[in-house]
Amino acid sequence: MNQQLIQNNLLEINERLARAAQKAGRDRSEIQIVAVTKNFPESVIRLAYQAGLRLFGENRIQEAIPKIESLRDCAGINWHLIGHLQSNKTRKAVEHFALIQSVDALALAQKIAAIGRENNHQIEILVEVNVSGEAAKSGVSPDNVISVTEAIGGFPEIKLRGLMAVGPLTTNEKTIRKAFSLLREKFNKVAERSNCPAKFDILSMGMTDDFEIAVEEGSNMVRIGRGIFGEREAR
């Protein structure tokens, strides 16, 4: 892995993002890339940082913390937790991540809020929604998005920034598009409510295999790993 390869891959991703945004009548500048660094070492993340990336997503707390600690010299680097958060690791997540994208239950939000109260700290989160209906995926039911976000809005220790979803595990474009369209619909319904949080502005959906469809359906944050770094080595 070298910086030139990352830069070339990133150039291709940006070109694809620009085309998808143009197709949807949107501006490429609206869409942020979160570089997903699961199973990639600190040295590779540093190369991506040098290539201009600033948002990085990790799936597992225990893998992320050593990387976060070793990259504290990288000014402006921003870490998102994008994987399932186990309740017993909530405190570590709050301590190390700028945004927790994978809040998949009201009980987890309550625990985050309690930690925030202890530290007089406001934590930024996204609510993860299971738009595919797949049993293996985490997330609140689409039917419960309004009630869950309203309840979270009652926690002053939490800043609810938006919604997140993982697309369905399929190559069927119609199925993928339907899932992302559903998340956009739920996002808009929350945003339209009079008690919507002041800065509810992130719609995180789309990964290496489906981010163009996600952008066409309204995503403004895509989570790209393989498209930037290549295939991961299993650990």
C-alpha positions, 0 to 999 in steps of 0.5 A, spaced: 500 500 500 502 506 498 500 513 498 499 514 490 495 508 490 490 511 495 490 517 491 488 514 485 483 510 488 480 516 491 480 520 485 476 515 482 471 515 488 470 522 487 469 522 480 464 517 481 461 521 486 461 527 482 457 523 476 452 520 481 451 527 484 450 530 478 445 525 476 441 527 482 441 534 481 446 535 487 453 538 488 458 533 489 461 538 495 455 536 499 457 529 500 462 527 505 467 521 505 468 517 511 474 512 510 473 505 513 479 503 516 477 496 519 483 491 519 488 497 516 494 499 520 496 506 523 501 506 517 495 506 511 491 511 515 496 516 515 497 515 508 490 516 507 490 522 511 496 525 507 492 524 501 487 529 504 482 524 508 480 527 515 474 522 516 475 515 518 470 510 520 472 504 525 467 498 526 470 495 533 472 499 539 478 494 541 481 495 534 480 503 533 483 505 540 490 504 539 490 507 532 486 513 535 492 514 540 497 513 535 494 518 530 493 524 535 498 528 531 494 528 525 491 535 526 483 535 524 482 527 524 475 525 526 473 518 528 466 515 527 464 509 530 460 505 524 460 498 527 455 495 532 456 498 539 456 493 545 453 496 551 459 494 555 463 498 551 459 505 551 464 509 555 470 507 551 466 509 545 464 516 548 471 517 550 474 516 543 469 518 537 467 524 535 460 521 532 457 514 534 453 512 527 451 506 530 446 507 535 441 502 534 436 502 540 433 507 545 437 503 551 443 505 548 442 512 547 440 512 554 446 509 556 450 514 552 446 520 555 448 518 562 455 518 561 454 525 558 451 527 564 457 524 568 462 528 564 458 534 562 459 532 555 454 532 549 455 526 544 454 526 537 450 520 534 446 518 528 440 513 529 442 506 525 435 504 522 434 497 519 431 499 512 433 492 509 429 488 514 435 483 515 435 479 521 443 479 521 443 487 521 442 492 527 438 498 527 431 500 529 425 498 525 423 504 520 416 504 523 419 506 530 424 512 527 420 517 529 418 515 536 426 513 538 428 520 535 423 524 539 425 520 545 433 521 544 431 529 543 429 529 550 436 528 552 440 534 552 447 530 553 446 527 546 446 531 539 442 527 534 445 529 527 441 524 523 440 517 521 445 511 518 443 505 514 447 499 511 444 497 505 441 490 503 446 484 502 444 484 494 446 486 487 439 487 486 439 495 484 431 496 485 432 493 492 438 497 494 434 503 492 428 502 495 432 501 502 435 507 501 429 511 499 426 509 505 431 512 509 431 518 506 423 518 507 424 517 514 430 522 515 425 527 511 419 526 516 424 527 522 427 533 519 420 536 518 417 535 525 417 542 529 421 538 535 427 536 530 434 537 533 437 544 531 443 540 527 439 534 524 443 534 517 447 527 516 444 522 512 449 516 512 448 511 507 452 507 501 458 503 501 463 501 496 458 497 492 452 501 493 454 508 494 452 511 487 445 509 488 445 512 495 447 518 493 442 518 488 437 517 493 440 523 498 446 520 502 450 526 504 455 521 507 458 515 504 462 510 508 468 507 503 473 502 505 475 497 499 474 502 494 480 506 497 484 501 500 483 495 496 481 488 499 482 487 507 486 482 510 482 478 514 484 478 522 
